[in-house]
Amino acid sequence: MQPYPPPPPPGAPAGPPATVEIELSFFFMMWILFLVTPSIAINGMAQQRKWGTHLFHLPPGRYMFEAWYPYLFTSRTSVGALMLDLVPGGHYKLRYRPAWLVFLSGSMKLVAGPALPPASAHQLPR
């Protein structure tokens, strides 16, 4: 099941896919959340996943990552979102944590990403 982004347009630079690791977790005192199944959306394509760590292999490009869980009368509670540009062959770790109060937004954070290439400094001629 790979309904995420459309393939890159012809002539676009191709590269190895990026790896995105998304951790869905919560504070242990919120044990009631063991009874619900959270959802992950990548560029609007949502699917339910269990609490834990999930791995995705995606082509390079810009992505919107979202996570939430259903609770009582709402299907999207404590939504956390992050926009991220993936580089070819990069490995990213994201972490979703719901808010302690169901009316607040959850947090989706970039925990680890690929190291950027070192900058090279050149002195300008005088």
CORDA-V301201 format. One record per pair of residues at least 6 apart in sequence whose ideal C-beta (glycine too) atoms are under 6 Angstrom apart, sorted by the first residue. I is the first residue (numbers start at 1). GAP is how many residues later the second one is. Records with the same first field share a line. If there is no record, write none. Layout:
I: GAP / GAP
//
This chain:
3: 42
4: 38 / 39 / 41
5: 38
15: 45 / 73
16: 72 / 73
17: 40 / 41 / 42
18: 40 / 42 / 68 / 72
19: 38 / 72
20: 36 / 72
21: 34 / 72
22: 32 / 72
23: 30 / 72
24: 14 / 27 / 72
26: 7 / 72
36: 33 / 34
37: 11
38: 29 / 31
39: 7 / 9 / 29
40: 9 / 27
41: 25
42: 21 / 23
43: 20 / 21
60: 26 / 27 / 28
62: 23
63: 21
64: 19
65: 17
66: 15
67: 13 / 29
68: 8 / 9 / 11
69: 8
71: 6 / 31
77: 25
78: 20 / 21 / 28
80: 16 / 26 / 27 / 28
81: 27
82: 26
90: 24
92: 21
93: 18 / 19
95: 14 / 16
96: 12
97: 10
98: 8
99: 7
//
